[in-house]
Amino acid sequence: MTRRLLRAAPPVALLALFFLYPLGLVVEQSVKPDTGGTSLQPYADVLASGSFREALWTTVWLALAATAGCLVLGFLLALVIAFVPFPGARAVARFVDVFLSFPSFLITLALLFIYGTVGMANGLWTDATGAAEGPFRFLTTPWGVLLAEITYFTPFVMRPLLAAFAQLDTAQLEAAGSLGARAPRIVRRIILPEALPALAAGGSLVLVLCLNEFGIVLFTGAKGVTTLPTLVYSKAILESDYPGACVVAVVNVLISVGLYGLYRVVSRRAGA
């Protein structure tokens, strides 16, 4: 017992030093208003503000919409890669793994080159029509943020799905096909039930990542789109309201931890 405690002490100490201690400082700062002392007034001020409620709503609906889009698109793409033979399928599957290492701002930057105000799409339109401006201006709206998040986070759904499909017994698919079952029925009755744990794992991960995404919102330059992470940045850097920034950060952490707990419950019931 003593040896186990001694072995566990170093990683626990590192965890406390590099994660729990900074988090504790944030929580401590959130209850220390600028007037001095210790008070929950910063929480009352932030939670009652319209900017916080708007940022919370924007964060939630963007995260839910992006997660739904990633689940649908990721499931369809994973189906094609896993079950539709085509040249380069293995290379595409490997590229999915590589894509996971890309920073989010890189994908946003690529979308800016294509759909930005002076991007390729608008350039082709002005060259073809002689118009002064192109019609593609959605990238600086919430829909542009949504597109960027779906583009970036879809591989996070595809990765567990491809792993689940690799374990699927192909004999069941062949037997169903020999009995005359069409592809949609095979997907609905055989593939989808086996994919549910992977969908739950990938979807919950994407939801948490979208709730905490900062780079995509910042690099799209979306006007009027304020999420909880960007609100933390705004209060801390632009307004120098450090207690307010810490309050928003604490709320963001609590939401993320709550969603992770929900994911654990769902994954256990799904047998993941």
Salt bridges, closest charged atoms under 4 A:
GLU28 OE2 - LYS32 NZ 2.98
ASP97 OD1 - ARG159 NH1 2.51
GLU133 OE1 - ARG137 NH2 2.82
ASP241 OD2 - LYS235 NZ 3.77
